[in-house]
Amino acid sequence: MSSSRDDAVLNGIHNPNISHVLHPLTIRHLAREWLKEDTPNFDYGGFVVGEKEETAVLLMKSPGVIAGRPFFDAIFKELDCTVTWENVLEGSFNEPIKTVATVSGKVRQILLGERVALNIITRASGIATAAYRLRRLVEKIGWIGQVAGTRKTTPGFRLVEKYALLVGGVSTHRYDLSAMIMLKDNHIWTAGSISQAVKDARVVGGFSTKIEVECRSVAEAEEAAISGCDVVMLDNFSPEAISKGAAVLKEKFPKLIIEASGGITEANIAQYCDENVDVVSLSRLTQGYDTVDFSLKVRKEGIDPRNLPVKL
């Protein structure tokens, strides 16, 4: 019998156990808050359908990577419904017109969770699909650095978005302001200099927290490296400037982590994947991505819910 990791390799999954990073109490809390927001008082539609036991099918209507199953499950668990997934794994790429799961329970409860659960899985899968495409793209050109998202996330939805990046096979970058110290232009201007900003940051960050400095020139990056930062972000450099600057920095500071960011898209990312660049980050992974289309349909005798228009 193959292991889950073996199955994951066959399905092209980056990390089969990535859902283990999520705290169960946090997922439960989010599910409850999302459901309360969507139905803050009377459930008028629930009055119409009642509490007859039904089964609904989750249909994947456009191609993409499945992400967000733990959140989908948690939403319906709060409503005393049972979710049964078909032979699809979190992080696997799937084609459309496919039943990926069934949800069983009282029809009123299923419909209470329907839109909330779909909102989560369509967006999480969209981010994971975009991340998956970028990961495959850089792997094809033989680059061994890391693609990363940014902190440009949706307030209140960050956990889902950052989790989806991991499912798609890229780095989350820093999760929040407490995850890593990033000194940007406003920090540096206020502190007076890059050297002073790094010195002050080290006082509170200690040995356990990396310090990254946003740099507009190679000279600034050199000052940051001399001051003892761990990572320099070469911000809004052209691909040519990135290549030249990264080579100079690696020659002088071999252990320095070099990140390229600013103006990077799926169309031009390959130009930034230089041998001396360790990280390429872009915000489009959590801003402006296409969602993956799912729908949840209550089964009706004699009608195949898969016979629906498909978004290609």
N, C-alpha and C positions, 0 to 999 in steps of 0.2 A: 504494500500500500504506500502511495506517495505521501510525503508530508505536505503541510500547508505551504511551506517554503518552496518545495518542488512544484506544487500546483501553481504557485505565484509566478515562478520563472516561466512556466509554460504559457501563462496568460499575459506575460509582459508586465507584471506588476513590479513597481519599484520596491515596495516594502509591504509584505503581507500582513504584518502585525502593527501597522501604524496606529490603529485605533486604540491600542493600549496606552497611548500617550494621554488620552482623555480621562479626566477624573469623573467617575460615575455620578458623584453628587452634583458636579457642575453641569453635566448634561441634563440631569433631572431638573435642576433649577431652571435652566434655559427653556426646556420643554414646557414647564409649567407657566413661565412668564410669557412665552410666545402664545400659548393657548389662551391665557387670560386676556392678553392684548386683543386677540382676534374675536373673542366672545366675552366682552366685559360685563354683560348682563343677560338678557333673555336670549335663548336659543330658538328663534322663531322657526327656522327651517327644521330643527329637530322635532318640533311639535307636529310638523306635517308628515314626517316619515316614521316616527315612532321608534320602537326598540326591537323590531324584528331582527333576528340573526341573519346576517348577510355576509357575502365574501366579495371583495373588490380586487381587481387586478391592477398592478402597477405596470404601465406600458412605457417602454423607452421608444420615443418617436423620432429621435434624431441621434446620429452616431456620437459616441463620446466615451469618456472614462467615468465610471460610476464612483461617486464620492458622497459621503454624508449619511451612510447607512446607520451609524450609531445615533445620530440625531433623529432620523426618520423613525427608528425603532423606539426611541425614548418618548417621542410624541404619542405614538399609539399605545405604548405601555401605560402612560398616564391615563388613557381613555379605556383601559381594560380590553384592548384589542390585541390580537396575535398577528405578528408579521412573519411570513414564511418566505424566505428568499429562494429563488430558483438557483440553478447552477451558475451563479455569477459571483465573483468576489469583489470586494472593495478594491478599487484601483485597476480593475480590468477594463479593457477597451471593448465596447460592444457596438454592434450594428443596430439600426432601428427595426421597428416592427417586432419587438421582442417583449414577452412577458418576463419581467425580472423579479416580481414578488407578488404575493397575495396578502391581503389584509382581511382578517375575519373578526367579527364582533357584532354588536348591536349597530344597526345602520345609522342611528343618530350619532353614535360615538365615532363611527368611521368618517362621517361627513364633518364632524367637528374638527377632526385632525387633517382632513384632506388637503385644504389649501395651505395650511401651515407647513405640513410635511413636504408638499410639492415645492413650496417656495425655497425650502432649505436644500432639497436634493438637486433641483435644477441649477441653483447658483453654485453649490459646492462642486457639482459635476462639471459645470462650465469652467471654473477655475482650474480644477484638476486636469481637464482636457487641454486647456491652454498651456499649463505647465508641462504636461506630457509631450506636447508637440515641440516645445522648446528644448526639453531634455533630449529628445530623440535627434533634434536638429544639431545640437552641439556635439552629441556623441558621434554622429556621422562624420563630422569633420575632425574627430580625434582629440577634441579639447578635453582636458581632465579637470578643469576648474568647476566652480559651482555657479549655477543660475539661482538668483534669489529674488523673492518678492520684496516689497518695501512696507513701511508702516502706514502707507496710504490705504487704510482699510475703512470699512463702514462702522461707525460708532455702534456698539452693541452687537455687532456681528463678527467681530474680529476672530473669535475662536474658530468659527466655521471656516472663515477665509484662510486663516493660517493653517488649519488642519488640512484643507483641500490642497494647499500648496505642497504639503508633505506627501499626500496621497499621489499627487501628480509627479512626484520625484524631484522637486526642487527644494531649495532652502527657504526658510521663512524670514531670513535676515534676523534682526532683533524683533522679539515679540512685542515689546512695549518699551517705555522709557526706563523701566527698571531692569531690562534684560541685558543691555550693553550701554556704555556711555558713548554717545555720538556727539561730537562737538562740531556744530555747524557755524555758519558765518555770524549769526547773532550771538552765540556764546563767545566766539573769539573777539568780536568787536567790543563786547561788554567787558570781557576779562582784560583786554588790552593787547594780547598777543596770543599766538598759538602756544608758545612755550609756557606762558602763565596759565592758560586754560588747561593744558595737559597736567601741569603740576598740581593745580587745584583739584582736578578730577581724580588724580591718583590718591589724594588724601582720603576721599570717601570711597573710592572703588577698591582700593587695596590691591592685593595680588590676584584676587579671584575674578575680577571684572575687566574685560577687555575695553580698551579706549580706542575709538575710531575718530579720525579728524577729516572733515570735508575740506578738500584742497582745490584751489582754482589754478594752481601752477605747480610745476615740479619743485620750485624753490620752497613753496609752502609745505609740500610733502616732505622735503628734506628736513625742514625745521621741525615738523611733527615727529618724524622718525628719530631725530637727534634728541627730542624732548622725551622720548620713551613711549610713544603711542604704539599700539599693536597693529592697527589697520589704518591705511590711508585711502580715502575715496577720491579718485580723480574725477571731478564733477564736470560734466558738459565738455569733455575733451573730444576732439575728432578721433576717428580710428587711428589715423597716422600719428597724432600727438600722443595717444594712449600707448601705442607701440614703442615710440621713442622714449617717452617718459618712464614707462614701466621698466624698460631695459636699464635705464640709468639708475633707477631706484633699487632694483634687484642686485645690481652690481655692487652698490654701496651698502645695502641693507638686505642681505639674502633672506633673513627670516621675516621680513616685513610682509604683511598681507596687503595685497593691492586690489582694490575694487574699482571697477569702471561703472559709472552710472550717469544718467542724464541723456535724454534723447534716444535711448535704445529701444528698439522695437523688434518684433519677430522678423521683419524684413531685413534689418541691418545687424542683428546680434552677432552673426558670424564674423563680421569685421572687427568686433571688439574682443573676440576670443583669442587673444594673443597668448603666447607661451609664458609670458611674464605676468599675466593677469590671473589672479586667483578667483575672483568673484565678479560676476556681471549681474547687476541688479536693475530691475525695471518695474515701474508701477502698473503697467497695463495688465499684469497678471491679476490684480485685484481692482482694477478700474477699466471699464470699457470692454470686458470680456463677453463673449457670446455664451448664453446659457444652453444647457442640454434640455431638450423638450421631453417632459414626462407627463403622463396623465393617469388618473386613478378612476377606474370605471367599475361600478357595481355590476356584477354578473347578472345577466338576464337570460332566462332559458330561451334557446333558439337563436341568440344573437352572439356573434363572436366579436368581443370588444377590440380585437386587433384589426378589424376591418374599418379603420379610421384613416383620415388623411394623415400623411406623414410629412413632417418638415424636413427637407433635405438641405 
